[in-house]
Amino acid sequence: MSGKLVLVSILALLASGCATLSPQELRAMDERTCRGYGFRPGTSAFAECLQRIDLNRQADRRASLYGDGFYGRGVGIGLGVGIGRGW
């Protein structure tokens, strides 16, 4: 019984590690990304890089919320397209 309790505790701890990032952590991560691309902080190119990252994140969020086909709700099975059928 105590083994199950330990397992549940470990799983709960791991799940808590998947928590959403704070705005400060997200900004720091975005800044590291832009610096990694070679942009220098304080430049308009750096600001544009941050803006594009944010716009992409918002687009991804909208797509997942409103059912864009890319974020489907089912399980797909890839069989190949046009194999032997001339599609």
PDB file with SEQRES, HELIX, SHEET and CRYST1 records, atoms N, CA, C and O in Angstrom:
SEQRES   1 A   87  MET SER GLY LYS LEU VAL LEU VAL SER ILE LEU ALA LEU          
SEQRES   2 A   87  LEU ALA SER GLY CYS ALA THR LEU SER PRO GLN GLU LEU          
SEQRES   3 A   87  ARG ALA MET ASP GLU ARG THR CYS ARG GLY TYR GLY PHE          
SEQRES   4 A   87  ARG PRO GLY THR SER ALA PHE ALA GLU CYS LEU GLN ARG          
SEQRES   5 A   87  ILE ASP LEU ASN ARG GLN ALA ASP ARG ARG ALA SER LEU          
SEQRES   6 A   87  TYR GLY ASP GLY PHE TYR GLY ARG GLY VAL GLY ILE GLY          
SEQRES   7 A   87  LEU GLY VAL GLY ILE GLY ARG GLY TRP                          
HELIX    1 AA1 SER A    2  SER A   16  1                                  15    
HELIX    2 AA2 PRO A   23  GLY A   36  1                                  14    
HELIX    3 AA3 SER A   44  LEU A   65  1                                  22    
HELIX    4 AA4 GLY A   69  TYR A   71  5                                   3    
CRYST1    1.000    1.000    1.000  90.00  90.00  90.00 P 1           1          
ATOM      1  N   MET A   1       0.825  -1.191   0.000  1.00  0.00           N  
ATOM      2  CA  MET A   1       0.000   0.000   0.000  1.00  0.00           C  
ATOM      3  C   MET A   1       0.867   1.252   0.000  1.00  0.00           C  
ATOM      4  O   MET A   1       0.551   2.220  -0.692  1.00  0.00           O  
ATOM      5  N   SER A   2       1.948   1.247   0.761  1.00  0.00           N  
ATOM      6  CA  SER A   2       2.799   2.438   0.821  1.00  0.00           C  
ATOM      7  C   SER A   2       3.509   2.674  -0.507  1.00  0.00           C  
ATOM      8  O   SER A   2       3.849   3.812  -0.831  1.00  0.00           O  
ATOM      9  N   GLY A   3       3.738   1.609  -1.283  1.00  0.00           N  
ATOM     10  CA  GLY A   3       4.341   1.755  -2.607  1.00  0.00           C  
ATOM     11  C   GLY A   3       3.443   2.537  -3.543  1.00  0.00           C  
ATOM     12  O   GLY A   3       3.916   3.356  -4.331  1.00  0.00           O  
ATOM     13  N   LYS A   4       2.146   2.285  -3.457  1.00  0.00           N  
ATOM     14  CA  LYS A   4       1.188   3.022  -4.282  1.00  0.00           C  
ATOM     15  C   LYS A   4       1.152   4.489  -3.879  1.00  0.00           C  
ATOM     16  O   LYS A   4       1.044   5.373  -4.729  1.00  0.00           O  
ATOM     17  N   LEU A   5       1.243   4.742  -2.583  1.00  0.00           N  
ATOM     18  CA  LEU A   5       1.239   6.121  -2.094  1.00  0.00           C  
ATOM     19  C   LEU A   5       2.465   6.867  -2.584  1.00  0.00           C  
ATOM     20  O   LEU A   5       2.373   8.032  -2.971  1.00  0.00           O  
ATOM     21  N   VAL A   6       3.596   6.212  -2.571  1.00  0.00           N  
ATOM     22  CA  VAL A   6       4.825   6.826  -3.066  1.00  0.00           C  
ATOM     23  C   VAL A   6       4.707   7.111  -4.562  1.00  0.00           C  
ATOM     24  O   VAL A   6       5.107   8.178  -5.028  1.00  0.00           O  
ATOM     25  N   LEU A   7       4.167   6.175  -5.297  1.00  0.00           N  
ATOM     26  CA  LEU A   7       3.992   6.346  -6.739  1.00  0.00           C  
ATOM     27  C   LEU A   7       3.060   7.517  -7.034  1.00  0.00           C  
ATOM     28  O   LEU A   7       3.351   8.346  -7.897  1.00  0.00           O  
ATOM     29  N   VAL A   8       1.946   7.582  -6.321  1.00  0.00           N  
ATOM     30  CA  VAL A   8       0.997   8.680  -6.518  1.00  0.00           C  
ATOM     31  C   VAL A   8       1.651  10.008  -6.157  1.00  0.00           C  
ATOM     32  O   VAL A   8       1.445  11.007  -6.846  1.00  0.00           O  
ATOM     33  N   SER A   9       2.424  10.029  -5.102  1.00  0.00           N  
ATOM     34  CA  SER A   9       3.111  11.258  -4.692  1.00  0.00           C  
ATOM     35  C   SER A   9       4.109  11.706  -5.754  1.00  0.00           C  
ATOM     36  O   SER A   9       4.203  12.894  -6.063  1.00  0.00           O  
ATOM     37  N   ILE A  10       4.843  10.766  -6.303  1.00  0.00           N  
ATOM     38  CA  ILE A  10       5.825  11.095  -7.346  1.00  0.00           C  
ATOM     39  C   ILE A  10       5.115  11.621  -8.594  1.00  0.00           C  
ATOM     40  O   ILE A  10       5.560  12.595  -9.200  1.00  0.00           O  
ATOM     41  N   LEU A  11       4.025  10.984  -8.970  1.00  0.00           N  
ATOM     42  CA  LEU A  11       3.269  11.437 -10.136  1.00  0.00           C  
ATOM     43  C   LEU A  11       2.701  12.834  -9.917  1.00  0.00           C  
ATOM     44  O   LEU A  11       2.702  13.655 -10.835  1.00  0.00           O  
ATOM     45  N   ALA A  12       2.222  13.108  -8.723  1.00  0.00           N  
ATOM     46  CA  ALA A  12       1.695  14.435  -8.411  1.00  0.00           C  
ATOM     47  C   ALA A  12       2.795  15.479  -8.479  1.00  0.00           C  
ATOM     48  O   ALA A  12       2.579  16.590  -8.966  1.00  0.00           O  
ATOM     49  N   LEU A  13       3.965  15.122  -7.994  1.00  0.00           N  
ATOM     50  CA  LEU A  13       5.106  16.039  -8.045  1.00  0.00           C  
ATOM     51  C   LEU A  13       5.510  16.319  -9.487  1.00  0.00           C  
ATOM     52  O   LEU A  13       5.779  17.465  -9.848  1.00  0.00           O  
ATOM     53  N   LEU A  14       5.552  15.289 -10.301  1.00  0.00           N  
ATOM     54  CA  LEU A  14       5.893  15.473 -11.708  1.00  0.00           C  
ATOM     55  C   LEU A  14       4.857  16.325 -12.424  1.00  0.00           C  
ATOM     56  O   LEU A  14       5.208  17.173 -13.244  1.00  0.00           O  
ATOM     57  N   ALA A  15       3.597  16.106 -12.123  1.00  0.00           N  
ATOM     58  CA  ALA A  15       2.539  16.883 -12.754  1.00  0.00           C  
ATOM     59  C   ALA A  15       2.623  18.346 -12.354  1.00  0.00           C  
ATOM     60  O   ALA A  15       2.338  19.227 -13.165  1.00  0.00           O  
ATOM     61  N   SER A  16       3.010  18.614 -11.117  1.00  0.00           N  
ATOM     62  CA  SER A  16       3.121  20.006 -10.685  1.00  0.00           C  
ATOM     63  C   SER A  16       4.274  20.708 -11.396  1.00  0.00           C  
ATOM     64  O   SER A  16       4.282  21.934 -11.502  1.00  0.00           O  
ATOM     65  N   GLY A  17       5.235  19.951 -11.878  1.00  0.00           N  
ATOM     66  CA  GLY A  17       6.336  20.530 -12.634  1.00  0.00           C  
ATOM     67  C   GLY A  17       5.919  20.961 -14.025  1.00  0.00           C  
ATOM     68  O   GLY A  17       6.672  21.666 -14.696  1.00  0.00           O  
ATOM     69  N   CYS A  18       4.749  20.561 -14.475  1.00  0.00           N  
ATOM     70  CA  CYS A  18       4.230  20.931 -15.786  1.00  0.00           C  
ATOM     71  C   CYS A  18       3.387  22.192 -15.716  1.00  0.00           C  
ATOM     72  O   CYS A  18       2.643  22.496 -16.648  1.00  0.00           O  
ATOM     73  N   ALA A  19       3.498  22.920 -14.627  1.00  0.00           N  
ATOM     74  CA  ALA A  19       2.691  24.123 -14.449  1.00  0.00           C  
ATOM     75  C   ALA A  19       3.062  25.175 -15.482  1.00  0.00           C  
ATOM     76  O   ALA A  19       4.152  25.157 -16.055  1.00  0.00           O  
ATOM     77  N   THR A  20       2.139  26.082 -15.703  1.00  0.00           N  
ATOM     78  CA  THR A  20       2.343  27.160 -16.656  1.00  0.00           C  
ATOM     79  C   THR A  20       3.461  28.076 -16.187  1.00  0.00           C  
ATOM     80  O   THR A  20       3.618  28.328 -14.992  1.00  0.00           O  
ATOM     81  N   LEU A  21       4.229  28.565 -17.140  1.00  0.00           N  
ATOM     82  CA  LEU A  21       5.306  29.497 -16.831  1.00  0.00           C  
ATOM     83  C   LEU A  21       4.732  30.848 -16.456  1.00  0.00           C  
ATOM     84  O   LEU A  21       3.690  31.253 -16.971  1.00  0.00           O  
ATOM     85  N   SER A  22       5.411  31.546 -15.559  1.00  0.00           N  
ATOM     86  CA  SER A  22       4.998  32.906 -15.212  1.00  0.00           C  
ATOM     87  C   SER A  22       5.337  33.828 -16.379  1.00  0.00           C  
ATOM     88  O   SER A  22       6.175  33.479 -17.211  1.00  0.00           O  
ATOM     89  N   PRO A  23       4.707  34.992 -16.456  1.00  0.00           N  
ATOM     90  CA  PRO A  23       5.030  35.928 -17.538  1.00  0.00           C  
ATOM     91  C   PRO A  23       6.519  36.304 -17.562  1.00  0.00           C  
ATOM     92  O   PRO A  23       7.093  36.494 -18.634  1.00  0.00           O  
ATOM     93  N   GLN A  24       7.133  36.409 -16.396  1.00  0.00           N  
ATOM     94  CA  GLN A  24       8.553  36.748 -16.327  1.00  0.00           C  
ATOM     95  C   GLN A  24       9.416  35.622 -16.884  1.00  0.00           C  
ATOM     96  O   GLN A  24      10.387  35.870 -17.599  1.00  0.00           O  
ATOM     97  N   GLU A  25       9.054  34.375 -16.549  1.00  0.00           N  
ATOM     98  CA  GLU A  25       9.807  33.229 -17.068  1.00  0.00           C  
ATOM     99  C   GLU A  25       9.643  33.102 -18.583  1.00  0.00           C  
ATOM    100  O   GLU A  25      10.590  32.776 -19.299  1.00  0.00           O  
ATOM    101  N   LEU A  26       8.436  33.362 -19.050  1.00  0.00           N  
ATOM    102  CA  LEU A  26       8.166  33.296 -20.476  1.00  0.00           C  
ATOM    103  C   LEU A  26       8.955  34.368 -21.224  1.00  0.00           C  
ATOM    104  O   LEU A  26       9.527  34.099 -22.281  1.00  0.00           O  
ATOM    105  N   ARG A  27       8.986  35.579 -20.675  1.00  0.00           N  
ATOM    106  CA  ARG A  27       9.738  36.674 -21.300  1.00  0.00           C  
ATOM    107  C   ARG A  27      11.234  36.348 -21.333  1.00  0.00           C  
ATOM    108  O   ARG A  27      11.902  36.574 -22.342  1.00  0.00           O  
ATOM    109  N   ALA A  28      11.751  35.821 -20.231  1.00  0.00           N  
ATOM    110  CA  ALA A  28      13.174  35.460 -20.181  1.00  0.00           C  
ATOM    111  C   ALA A  28      13.496  34.389 -21.214  1.00  0.00           C  
ATOM    112  O   ALA A  28      14.541  34.439 -21.863  1.00  0.00           O  
ATOM    113  N   MET A  29      12.600  33.424 -21.364  1.00  0.00           N  
ATOM    114  CA  MET A  29      12.804  32.364 -22.350  1.00  0.00           C  
ATOM    115  C   MET A  29      12.782  32.939 -23.764  1.00  0.00           C  
ATOM    116  O   MET A  29      13.600  32.564 -24.604  1.00  0.00           O  
ATOM    117  N   ASP A  30      11.839  33.855 -24.026  1.00  0.00           N  
ATOM    118  CA  ASP A  30      11.757  34.491 -25.339  1.00  0.00           C  
ATOM    119  C   ASP A  30      12.998  35.327 -25.629  1.00  0.00           C  
ATOM    120  O   ASP A  30      13.505  35.320 -26.751  1.00  0.00           O  
ATOM    121  N   GLU A  31      13.486  36.045 -24.626  1.00  0.00           N  
ATOM    122  CA  GLU A  31      14.698  36.848 -24.808  1.00  0.00           C  
ATOM    123  C   GLU A  31      15.898  35.966 -25.112  1.00  0.00           C  
ATOM    124  O   GLU A  31      16.719  36.308 -25.962  1.00  0.00           O  
ATOM    125  N   ARG A  32      16.007  34.833 -24.424  1.00  0.00           N  
ATOM    126  CA  ARG A  32      17.107  33.895 -24.713  1.00  0.00           C  
ATOM    127  C   ARG A  32      17.014  33.387 -26.148  1.00  0.00           C  
ATOM    128  O   ARG A  32      18.023  33.249 -26.839  1.00  0.00           O  
ATOM    129  N   THR A  33      15.792  33.115 -26.578  1.00  0.00           N  
ATOM    130  CA  THR A  33      15.595  32.643 -27.952  1.00  0.00           C  
ATOM    131  C   THR A  33      16.066  33.690 -28.950  1.00  0.00           C  
ATOM    132  O   THR A  33      16.797  33.373 -29.888  1.00  0.00           O  
ATOM    133  N   CYS A  34      15.650  34.940 -28.752  1.00  0.00           N  
ATOM    134  CA  CYS A  34      16.030  36.007 -29.683  1.00  0.00           C  
ATOM    135  C   CYS A  34      17.530  36.272 -29.652  1.00  0.00           C  
ATOM    136  O   CYS A  34      18.140  36.517 -30.693  1.00  0.00           O  
ATOM    137  N   ARG A  35      18.127  36.224 -28.466  1.00  0.00           N  
ATOM    138  CA  ARG A  35      19.588  36.370 -28.389  1.00  0.00           C  
ATOM    139  C   ARG A  35      20.274  35.218 -29.096  1.00  0.00           C  
ATOM    140  O   ARG A  35      21.310  35.403 -29.734  1.00  0.00           O  
ATOM    141  N   GLY A  36      19.702  34.034 -28.986  1.00  0.00           N  
ATOM    142  CA  GLY A  36      20.245  32.861 -29.667  1.00  0.00           C  
ATOM    143  C   GLY A  36      20.187  32.999 -31.182  1.00  0.00           C  
ATOM    144  O   GLY A  36      21.018  32.437 -31.896  1.00  0.00           O  
ATOM    145  N   TYR A  37      19.203  33.750 -31.672  1.00  0.00           N  
ATOM    146  CA  TYR A  37      19.105  34.015 -33.105  1.00  0.00           C  
ATOM    147  C   TYR A  37      20.103  35.084 -33.552  1.00  0.00           C  
ATOM    148  O   TYR A  37      20.287  35.316 -34.747  1.00  0.00           O  
ATOM    149  N   GLY A  38      20.742  35.728 -32.580  1.00  0.00           N  
ATOM    150  CA  GLY A  38      21.743  36.745 -32.911  1.00  0.00           C  
ATOM    151  C   GLY A  38      21.263  38.174 -32.768  1.00  0.00           C  
ATOM    152  O   GLY A  38      22.008  39.102 -33.086  1.00  0.00           O  
ATOM    153  N   PHE A  39      20.038  38.382 -32.298  1.00  0.00           N  
ATOM    154  CA  PHE A  39      19.543  39.745 -32.111  1.00  0.00           C  
ATOM    155  C   PHE A  39      20.086  40.314 -30.805  1.00  0.00           C  
ATOM    156  O   PHE A  39      20.242  39.598 -29.816  1.00  0.00           O  
ATOM    157  N   ARG A  40      20.369  41.614 -30.819  1.00  0.00           N  
ATOM    158  CA  ARG A  40      20.903  42.283 -29.625  1.00  0.00           C  
ATOM    159  C   ARG A  40      19.781  43.011 -28.890  1.00  0.00           C  
ATOM    160  O   ARG A  40      18.994  43.728 -29.508  1.00  0.00           O  
ATOM    161  N   PRO A  41      19.707  42.827 -27.563  1.00  0.00           N  
ATOM    162  CA  PRO A  41      18.694  43.542 -26.773  1.00  0.00           C  
ATOM    163  C   PRO A  41      18.799  45.051 -27.000  1.00  0.00           C  
ATOM    164  O   PRO A  41      19.891  45.599 -27.150  1.00  0.00           O  
ATOM    165  N   GLY A  42      17.646  45.701 -27.021  1.00  0.00           N  
ATOM    166  CA  GLY A  42      17.608  47.151 -27.193  1.00  0.00           C  
ATOM    167  C   GLY A  42      17.487  47.589 -28.656  1.00  0.00           C  
ATOM    168  O   GLY A  42      17.348  48.780 -28.931  1.00  0.00           O  
ATOM    169  N   THR A  43      17.537  46.646 -29.587  1.00  0.00           N  
ATOM    170  CA  THR A  43      17.408  47.001 -30.997  1.00  0.00           C  
ATOM    171  C   THR A  43      15.973  46.741 -31.459  1.00  0.00           C  
ATOM    172  O   THR A  43      15.228  45.988 -30.833  1.00  0.00           O  
ATOM    173  N   SER A  44      15.609  47.379 -32.563  1.00  0.00           N  
ATOM    174  CA  SER A  44      14.259  47.163 -33.088  1.00  0.00           C  
ATOM    175  C   SER A  44      14.100  45.725 -33.584  1.00  0.00           C  
ATOM    176  O   SER A  44      13.005  45.166 -33.512  1.00  0.00           O  
ATOM    177  N   ALA A  45      15.172  45.127 -34.081  1.00  0.00           N  
ATOM    178  CA  ALA A  45      15.106  43.737 -34.545  1.00  0.00           C  
ATOM    179  C   ALA A  45      14.821  42.795 -33.369  1.00  0.00           C  
ATOM    180  O   ALA A  45      14.076  41.826 -33.515  1.00  0.00           O  
ATOM    181  N   PHE A  46      15.411  43.080 -32.213  1.00  0.00           N  
ATOM    182  CA  PHE A  46      15.173  42.272 -31.019  1.00  0.00           C  
ATOM    183  C   PHE A  46      13.706  42.386 -30.601  1.00  0.00           C  
ATOM    184  O   PHE A  46      13.068  41.385 -30.277  1.00  0.00           O  
ATOM    185  N   ALA A  47      13.179  43.611 -30.610  1.00  0.00           N  
ATOM    186  CA  ALA A  47      11.780  43.830 -30.251  1.00  0.00           C  
ATOM    187  C   ALA A  47      10.859  43.111 -31.231  1.00  0.00           C  
ATOM    188  O   ALA A  47       9.847  42.536 -30.830  1.00  0.00           O  
ATOM    189  N   GLU A  48      11.210  43.144 -32.515  1.00  0.00           N  
ATOM    190  CA  GLU A  48      10.406  42.459 -33.520  1.00  0.00           C  
ATOM    191  C   GLU A  48      10.445  40.950 -33.313  1.00  0.00           C  
ATOM    192  O   GLU A  48       9.435  40.270 -33.496  1.00  0.00           O  
ATOM    193  N   CYS A  49      11.596  40.430 -32.937  1.00  0.00           N  
ATOM    194  CA  CYS A  49      11.721  39.002 -32.649  1.00  0.00           C  
ATOM    195  C   CYS A  49      10.792  38.610 -31.501  1.00  0.00           C  
ATOM    196  O   CYS A  49      10.081  37.608 -31.591  1.00  0.00           O  
ATOM    197  N   LEU A  50      10.797  39.400 -30.421  1.00  0.00           N  
ATOM    198  CA  LEU A  50       9.925  39.124 -29.277  1.00  0.00           C  
ATOM    199  C   LEU A  50       8.460  39.186 -29.702  1.00  0.00           C  
ATOM    200  O   LEU A  50       7.645  38.366 -29.280  1.00  0.00           O  
ATOM    201  N   GLN A  51       8.138  40.167 -30.542  1.00  0.00           N  
ATOM    202  CA  GLN A  51       6.764  40.323 -30.986  1.00  0.00           C  
ATOM    203  C   GLN A  51       6.323  39.122 -31.822  1.00  0.00           C  
ATOM    204  O   GLN A  51       5.207  38.629 -31.661  1.00  0.00           O  
ATOM    205  N   ARG A  52       7.183  38.659 -32.699  1.00  0.00           N  
ATOM    206  CA  ARG A  52       6.822  37.517 -33.543  1.00  0.00           C  
ATOM    207  C   ARG A  52       6.613  36.250 -32.714  1.00  0.00           C  
ATOM    208  O   ARG A  52       5.704  35.465 -32.982  1.00  0.00           O  
ATOM    209  N   ILE A  53       7.456  36.063 -31.715  1.00  0.00           N  
ATOM    210  CA  ILE A  53       7.287  34.905 -30.835  1.00  0.00           C  
ATOM    211  C   ILE A  53       5.932  34.979 -30.145  1.00  0.00           C  
ATOM    212  O   ILE A  53       5.212  33.984 -30.063  1.00  0.00           O  
ATOM    213  N   ASP A  54       5.586  36.176 -29.645  1.00  0.00           N  
ATOM    214  CA  ASP A  54       4.315  36.350 -28.955  1.00  0.00           C  
ATOM    215  C   ASP A  54       3.138  36.145 -29.906  1.00  0.00           C  
ATOM    216  O   ASP A  54       2.156  35.500 -29.540  1.00  0.00           O  
ATOM    217  N   LEU A  55       3.225  36.686 -31.121  1.00  0.00           N  
ATOM    218  CA  LEU A  55       2.151  36.512 -32.097  1.00  0.00           C  
ATOM    219  C   LEU A  55       1.974  35.039 -32.476  1.00  0.00           C  
ATOM    220  O   LEU A  55       0.849  34.563 -32.629  1.00  0.00           O  
ATOM    221  N   ASN A  56       3.086  34.326 -32.624  1.00  0.00           N  
ATOM    222  CA  ASN A  56       3.003  32.892 -32.921  1.00  0.00           C  
ATOM    223  C   ASN A  56       2.354  32.127 -31.776  1.00  0.00           C  
ATOM    224  O   ASN A  56       1.552  31.222 -32.003  1.00  0.00           O  
ATOM    225  N   ARG A  57       2.702  32.491 -30.555  1.00  0.00           N  
ATOM    226  CA  ARG A  57       2.115  31.822 -29.381  1.00  0.00           C  
ATOM    227  C   ARG A  57       0.603  32.079 -29.337  1.00  0.00           C  
ATOM    228  O   ARG A  57      -0.177  31.170 -29.054  1.00  0.00           O  
ATOM    229  N   GLN A  58       0.197  33.319 -29.619  1.00  0.00           N  
ATOM    230  CA  GLN A  58      -1.232  33.639 -29.616  1.00  0.00           C  
ATOM    231  C   GLN A  58      -1.975  32.879 -30.723  1.00  0.00           C  
ATOM    232  O   GLN A  58      -3.083  32.386 -30.509  1.00  0.00           O  
ATOM    233  N   ALA A  59      -1.363  32.792 -31.892  1.00  0.00           N  
ATOM    234  CA  ALA A  59      -1.987  32.060 -33.002  1.00  0.00           C  
ATOM    235  C   ALA A  59      -2.131  30.580 -32.656  1.00  0.00           C  
ATOM    236  O   ALA A  59      -3.160  29.971 -32.949  1.00  0.00           O  
ATOM    237  N   ASP A  60      -1.106  30.004 -32.036  1.00  0.00           N  
ATOM    238  CA  ASP A  60      -1.178  28.598 -31.615  1.00  0.00           C  
ATOM    239  C   ASP A  60      -2.300  28.398 -30.601  1.00  0.00           C  
ATOM    240  O   ASP A  60      -3.039  27.416 -30.669  1.00  0.00           O  
ATOM    241  N   ARG A  61      -2.422  29.337 -29.661  1.00  0.00           N  
ATOM    242  CA  ARG A  61      -3.462  29.241 -28.637  1.00  0.00           C  
ATOM    243  C   ARG A  61      -4.847  29.324 -29.279  1.00  0.00           C  
ATOM    244  O   ARG A  61      -5.732  28.534 -28.949  1.00  0.00           O  
ATOM    245  N   ARG A  62      -5.040  30.280 -30.195  1.00  0.00           N  
ATOM    246  CA  ARG A  62      -6.332  30.407 -30.872  1.00  0.00           C  
ATOM    247  C   ARG A  62      -6.657  29.139 -31.663  1.00  0.00           C  
ATOM    248  O   ARG A  62      -7.783  28.643 -31.625  1.00  0.00           O  
ATOM    249  N   ALA A  63      -5.669  28.629 -32.369  1.00  0.00           N  
ATOM    250  CA  ALA A  63      -5.892  27.435 -33.178  1.00  0.00           C  
ATOM    251  C   ALA A  63      -6.287  26.245 -32.307  1.00  0.00           C  
ATOM    252  O   ALA A  63      -7.160  25.463 -32.684  1.00  0.00           O  
ATOM    253  N   SER A  64      -5.658  26.105 -31.164  1.00  0.00           N  
ATOM    254  CA  SER A  64      -5.991  24.975 -30.300  1.00  0.00           C  
ATOM    255  C   SER A  64      -7.351  25.161 -29.639  1.00  0.00           C  
ATOM    256  O   SER A  64      -8.044  24.178 -29.376  1.00  0.00           O  
ATOM    257  N   LEU A  65      -7.745  26.405 -29.366  1.00  0.00           N  
ATOM    258  CA  LEU A  65      -9.037  26.661 -28.738  1.00  0.00           C  
ATOM    259  C   LEU A  65     -10.199  26.524 -29.712  1.00  0.00           C  
ATOM    260  O   LEU A  65     -11.266  26.031 -29.345  1.00  0.00           O  
ATOM    261  N   TYR A  66      -9.998  26.957 -30.947  1.00  0.00           N  
ATOM    262  CA  TYR A  66     -11.108  27.020 -31.894  1.00  0.00           C  
ATOM    263  C   TYR A  66     -11.094  25.907 -32.925  1.00  0.00           C  
ATOM    264  O   TYR A  66     -11.793  25.988 -33.934  1.00  0.00           O  
ATOM    265  N   GLY A  67     -10.316  24.884 -32.685  1.00  0.00           N  
ATOM    266  CA  GLY A  67     -10.404  23.683 -33.484  1.00  0.00           C  
ATOM    267  C   GLY A  67      -9.821  23.768 -34.878  1.00  0.00           C  
ATOM    268  O   GLY A  67     -10.392  23.231 -35.828  1.00  0.00           O  
ATOM    269  N   ASP A  68      -8.697  24.435 -35.008  1.00  0.00           N  
ATOM    270  CA  ASP A  68      -7.990  24.411 -36.283  1.00  0.00           C  
ATOM    271  C   ASP A  68      -7.718  22.946 -36.618  1.00  0.00           C  
ATOM    272  O   ASP A  68      -7.463  22.145 -35.718  1.00  0.00           O  
ATOM    273  N   GLY A  69      -7.769  22.589 -37.887  1.00  0.00           N  
ATOM    274  CA  GLY A  69      -7.571  21.208 -38.306  1.00  0.00           C  
ATOM    275  C   GLY A  69      -6.253  20.613 -37.866  1.00  0.00           C  
ATOM    276  O   GLY A  69      -6.156  19.403 -37.658  1.00  0.00           O  
ATOM    277  N   PHE A  70      -5.228  21.452 -37.719  1.00  0.00           N  
ATOM    278  CA  PHE A  70      -3.923  20.959 -37.290  1.00  0.00           C  
ATOM    279  C   PHE A  70      -3.982  20.401 -35.875  1.00  0.00           C  
ATOM    280  O   PHE A  70      -3.252  19.468 -35.538  1.00  0.00           O  
ATOM    281  N   TYR A  71      -4.849  20.973 -35.051  1.00  0.00           N  
ATOM    282  CA  TYR A  71      -4.979  20.551 -33.656  1.00  0.00           C  
ATOM    283  C   TYR A  71      -6.232  19.698 -33.495  1.00  0.00           C  
ATOM    284  O   TYR A  71      -7.063  19.965 -32.628  1.00  0.00           O  
ATOM    285  N   GLY A  72      -6.363  18.694 -34.313  1.00  0.00           N  
ATOM    286  CA  GLY A  72      -7.552  17.837 -34.295  1.00  0.00           C  
ATOM    287  C   GLY A  72      -7.757  17.152 -32.971  1.00  0.00           C  
ATOM    288  O   GLY A  72      -6.837  17.031 -32.162  1.00  0.00           O  
ATOM    289  N   ARG A  73      -8.974  16.707 -32.763  1.00  0.00           N  
ATOM    290  CA  ARG A  73      -9.320  16.094 -31.495  1.00  0.00           C  
ATOM    291  C   ARG A  73      -9.330  14.571 -31.557  1.00  0.00           C  
ATOM    292  O   ARG A  73      -9.682  13.921 -30.572  1.00  0.00           O  
ATOM    293  N   GLY A  74      -8.959  13.998 -32.671  1.00  0.00           N  
ATOM    294  CA  GLY A  74      -9.009  12.548 -32.783  1.00  0.00           C  
ATOM    295  C   GLY A  74      -7.629  11.960 -32.962  1.00  0.00           C  
ATOM    296  O   GLY A  74      -6.614  12.652 -32.874  1.00  0.00           O  
ATOM    297  N   VAL A  75      -7.617  10.688 -33.212  1.00  0.00           N  
ATOM    298  CA  VAL A  75      -6.374   9.974 -33.457  1.00  0.00           C  
ATOM    299  C   VAL A  75      -6.332   9.635 -34.933  1.00  0.00           C  
ATOM    300  O   VAL A  75      -7.272   9.050 -35.472  1.00  0.00           O  
ATOM    301  N   GLY A  76      -5.251   9.999 -35.577  1.00  0.00           N  
ATOM    302  CA  GLY A  76      -5.138   9.713 -36.998  1.00  0.00           C  
ATOM    303  C   GLY A  76      -4.203   8.556 -37.252  1.00  0.00           C  
ATOM    304  O   GLY A  76      -3.279   8.297 -36.482  1.00  0.00           O  
ATOM    305  N   ILE A  77      -4.457   7.872 -38.334  1.00  0.00           N  
ATOM    306  CA  ILE A  77      -3.588   6.768 -38.730  1.00  0.00           C  
ATOM    307  C   ILE A  77      -3.060   7.112 -40.108  1.00  0.00           C  
ATOM    308  O   ILE A  77      -3.832   7.221 -41.060  1.00  0.00           O  
ATOM    309  N   GLY A  78      -1.755   7.283 -40.223  1.00  0.00           N  
ATOM    310  CA  GLY A  78      -1.156   7.641 -41.498  1.00  0.00           C  
ATOM    311  C   GLY A  78      -0.925   6.419 -42.360  1.00  0.00           C  
ATOM    312  O   GLY A  78      -0.140   5.541 -42.001  1.00  0.00           O  
ATOM    313  N   LEU A  79      -1.601   6.354 -43.494  1.00  0.00           N  
ATOM    314  CA  LEU A  79      -1.443   5.225 -44.393  1.00  0.00           C  
ATOM    315  C   LEU A  79      -0.724   5.614 -45.674  1.00  0.00           C  
ATOM    316  O   LEU A  79      -0.494   4.770 -46.540  1.00  0.00           O  
ATOM    317  N   GLY A  80      -0.377   6.862 -45.797  1.00  0.00           N  
ATOM    318  CA  GLY A  80       0.246   7.336 -47.029  1.00  0.00           C  
ATOM    319  C   GLY A  80      -0.811   7.881 -47.961  1.00  0.00           C  
ATOM    320  O   GLY A  80      -1.963   7.448 -47.941  1.00  0.00           O  
ATOM    321  N   VAL A  81      -0.412   8.824 -48.767  1.00  0.00           N  
ATOM    322  CA  VAL A  81      -1.368   9.456 -49.665  1.00  0.00           C  
ATOM    323  C   VAL A  81      -0.998   9.078 -51.098  1.00  0.00           C  
ATOM    324  O   VAL A  81       0.136   9.286 -51.529  1.00  0.00           O  
ATOM    325  N   GLY A  82      -1.933   8.539 -51.809  1.00  0.00           N  
ATOM    326  CA  GLY A  82      -1.760   8.267 -53.216  1.00  0.00           C  
ATOM    327  C   GLY A  82      -0.956   7.041 -53.547  1.00  0.00           C  
ATOM    328  O   GLY A  82      -0.543   6.885 -54.696  1.00  0.00           O  
ATOM    329  N   ILE A  83      -0.717   6.185 -52.625  1.00  0.00           N  
ATOM    330  CA  ILE A  83       0.060   4.981 -52.900  1.00  0.00           C  
ATOM    331  C   ILE A  83      -0.797   4.032 -53.723  1.00  0.00           C  
ATOM    332  O   ILE A  83      -1.769   3.463 -53.225  1.00  0.00           O  
ATOM    333  N   GLY A  84      -0.426   3.868 -54.987  1.00  0.00           N  
ATOM    334  CA  GLY A  84      -1.109   2.933 -55.871  1.00  0.00           C  
ATOM    335  C   GLY A  84      -2.493   3.374 -56.333  1.00  0.00           C  
ATOM    336  O   GLY A  84      -3.175   2.621 -57.028  1.00  0.00           O  
ATOM    337  N   ARG A  85      -2.912   4.553 -55.972  1.00  0.00           N  
ATOM    338  CA  ARG A  85      -4.246   5.004 -56.331  1.00  0.00           C  
ATOM    339  C   ARG A  85      -4.229   6.198 -57.282  1.00  0.00           C  
ATOM    340  O   ARG A  85      -5.252   6.508 -57.892  1.00  0.00           O  
ATOM    341  N   GLY A  86      -3.093   6.871 -57.419  1.00  0.00           N  
ATOM    342  CA  GLY A  86      -3.020   8.031 -58.287  1.00  0.00           C  
ATOM    343  C   GLY A  86      -3.807   9.222 -57.778  1.00  0.00           C  
ATOM    344  O   GLY A  86      -4.321  10.013 -58.569  1.00  0.00           O  
ATOM    345  N   TRP A  87      -3.904   9.354 -56.481  1.00  0.00           N  
ATOM    346  CA  TRP A  87      -4.658  10.463 -55.910  1.00  0.00           C  
ATOM    347  C   TRP A  87      -3.888  11.700 -56.118  1.00  0.00           C  
ATOM    348  O   TRP A  87      -4.329  12.777 -55.716  1.00  0.00           O  
TER     349      TRP A  87                                                      
END                                                                             
